[in-house]
Amino acid sequence: MEQKRWSGYSRYLVLCDKAGNKLSGNYYNYQDYQTVVSVIERLSKSDNTTYTYNDTIYNRKITASEATNIVTNLEVCKWAKVNEKIITVANQLGLRI
């Protein structure tokens, strides 16, 4: 099947495989992963030093260019060194991916 027809969860499972032991491949973690990706997408579009999530203000741990690279890699199911910053953001938000 063509990659553009994969579901979001299918893409997540492929990323889990490519990431080694960095991501867990269960559905509960996928739901948190979706939240983290939406935050990273917002970070890619702004240069503010802080951001909010659930009415809590956080200091930004990744740059806008890193966030843009992460989003681009995720769209094509590519795991690169910069993608490890997803885990940093997830830990900051208290989410498990």
N, C-alpha and C positions, 0 to 999 in steps of 0.2 A: 504494500500500500504506500502511496505517496506520503511524504512527511507532512505536507501541508494539510492532509486530511486526518492527522493524528489528533486525538483528544488531548486536553491539557494534562490529564493524568498519565497518558502514554508518554508524552514528552518528559514528564517528571521522572518516570521510570527509566527512560533512556539516559537522562542526566545522572540519575543515581548510579547506574551501571558505569558510566564514564567517570564519575567522580570518585569511584572506589568506595571507601568507608566513610566518606564525608557527609553523605545524605542518607537518610533512612527511607526505604521504599514503601512505606505504608500510607494509607489514605488519610489518616489523621495528620500526619506530618505534611502531606500534600496540601491540606487546607491551610496550615500555617505558612507553607511555602508560597501559596497564592497571596497571602497578606504581605509577606516580606517582599515579593516581587512588585506588588502595587506600591509599596513604600519606596523601593528602589527606582521605580519608574518616575515617581514624584521627585526624587532626589536628582534624577538625571535632567530634570527640567528647571532646576533652580540652583542658585549659587549661595543661598543663605547658609549660615553656619549652624543653624538649628532647624529642627523639624518637629512636628507634633504627631503623636499617635495616641489614640484613646485619651485625649485631653492631657497628655503628658508631654513636656518639652524635652527633647533629646539633643545633645550635641552630635553633630554629623561626624561619622567615622569614615566616610568615603567621599571622594570628590565627584563632581558632576560628570567628568569625563570617565571615571571608573564606572559610575553607575550606567552611563550610556553604553560602555563596552560590555557590561554585564547583560544589559537588556538585549543588545545585539546578539551576544553569544547564546542567550537563552532561546531566542527566536529560532535559531538554527540547531538547537540541541548540541551545542559545543561546550565542552568544559575546558576552561583555561585557568591559569594561575589567578587572574583577577576575579574569577567567579568565587573564590574562597572568601571574598569579602561579604558574600551573602550570609555566611555563617556568622560573621562579626555583627552584621545588622540584626540578624535573628536573635543572637544572644543579647544584644542591647535591648531589644523589644521583649525579651522573655519568651520567645517562641521557639519551638523545636522543629527543625526541618531535617 
